[in-house]
Amino acid sequence: MINNLLRKLIHEMCKRDEYWGRGGAGVMFTCSDDETVLLLLRAEWVDQPGTWGIPGGGVEEGWFETPIEDPITDMSIFIGAAMKEATEECGSLPPGFDPNEQIVGKTAYEDCGFQYITFIVDITADQKAEWNISLDDGESADFVWAPLVQVRAGSRIKGKPLHFGVVYTISRI
């Protein structure tokens, strides 16, 4: 009885009607050598189509079966999910990538037990030049290394708007 009342109260206070699990993670790849950020143009069939986003997705297998009222507290789950999603959506990680050295920050979005962690990863110009990004998973239609100064709320890159998650992250780093 108390559990059901608590769940109802939590969901009434949520910013969105529903989430696709209890957590998600993504990676914002930057290159401070030339002050750019990697953006992926979201395909027309995914949530928020036609917007410039970053690689990311759900944090674990079975995320639909676990209620968001049971938050994830182990950061390694988020890191693992972010790297898995980046590998799937970009075809690989940058050559020589070292998460212990190149994750330079993170942002967290939280709502009603749902958490989305975005890891900020700074790669070198050499890594960027050697990285063969391939968009074979169908979730993205294009990619661009956009100048960081152009990535702000209200910006349009190649005529397309930024995904709200990119705006959220950029406004906090």
N, C-alpha and C positions, 0 to 999 in steps of 0.2 A: 504494500500500500504506500509506504513512505517512498520507496524507490520510484514508483510510478508518478507520484506527485512531484518528486524532485526532477525526474526526466521532463515532465510537462513544463515545469517552471524554467528549466534550462533552455528548452527549445523555444519557449515564448520570448526569451531574452536574446536569442541568437540573431546575428546580423543577416544571415541567409536562412532560407527555409530548410535546406539540407546540404550536407557535404557528402562527398563520395568516399568516406572513410573517416578515420580519426586523425589522419596526418598525411602530409605530403612534404616533398623536399625537391629542391632544384639547385641549379648552379648558374651563377652569373659569372661568365668568364670575362675578365678584363685583361688588357695589356697596357700596363703603365708606361712601357717604352714608347708607345705611340698614342696613348690616351684614347683607346677604343674599347668597345664592349661588343660581345657577340650577341646578336639577336636572331631568333628563328621566326619566320613568318608562319603562323599557325594555319594549318590546312582548313578547308571549308567545312569538313565534317566534325571537327573537334569543338569543344567548348571554347567560346570567345574566338571564333574563326576570323581570319583576315587581320589579326593583330600581331604585333611583334612581341614575342615572348622569349623565354629562356628554356633550356631543357629541364624537365621536371615531371613529377607525377606522384603516385601513391607510395607510401613508405614500406609496405610489406604485403606478402601474400596473405589473403584472408582478411584484408582490411574492411570488407563489407560485413564480416561476421562479428567484429569487435565494436562495441558501442563507443561513441566519442566521449562518453562520460568517464571512460577509463583511459586517461591521457598517456601518451608515450613519454617516458622520462629518460630513456637511454639514447644519448646523442649519437652513438655509433649506428643506431638504426637509421637515423636521418642521413648521416654521411653515406652509409652504404646505399641507401635508396637514391640519393642524389647522383652518386657516381654511376650506378646502374642505369638511371634514366639518361644521363649525359652520354654514356656509351651507346645506348640504344638509339637515341635521337640524333647523335652526331656521327655515328659509325665507329667511334673510338674516343679515347681521351687524348689530350695533347701528348706528343712524344716526350718522354722523360718527366711526365707529371708526377709530382710528389705532394700528396695531400697534407703531409705533416709540415711542409715548408710553404706551400702555395695557397692554402686556404688562409686568407688574410682577414676575414671577418664573416659575419652572418647577420641576417635579420630574421625576425620571427613574427609571424602573423598568427594570432590566436583568437578563437571565437568558440565559446561553448564546448570546450574540450578538444576542438579541432585545432591542430597546429600545422603551419606550413613554414618550414625553415629554408631560407635561401642562403647558400654558402657563396661567398665572394671569393673567387679564385683569380689570382693574378699570374698570368703566364708571360714568358719573355717573348720578344719579337721573333727570336729564332724558333721557339716552340710554335708560335702562331704561323710562321712561314712554312714550317715542316708538317703542320697538322693537315691531314687530308680529310676534311669534313665531308661526309656523305649522308644525305638525307634519305635513307632507304626505308625507314619505318613508316612513311606515309603521314606522319603527324605534322610535318612541316613541308611547306612548299618552296621555301627559299631561305637563305641566310645572308647576313651582312655584318661586317665589322663597322659599327657606327661610331663616329666621334662622340666621346662621353659628353661633350658640351651640348650636343644635339638631343640627348636623351633626357627629357624633362616632361613633366605633366603637360599635356596638350600638344606635345611634339608629334609630328608625322614623319616617318622615314619612308622614302620612296612612295609617298602618298598614303601610307597606311598608319593607323594609330598604334600606340603602344598598349600592350596588355596591362590591365590594372595592377598586376603583380610586379611588373617592371617598374611602374611609376611608384608603387609602394616601396620597393627596395631602394631605388635611386634616391628617394626622398629621405632615406634613413642612413645612407652611407656618406 
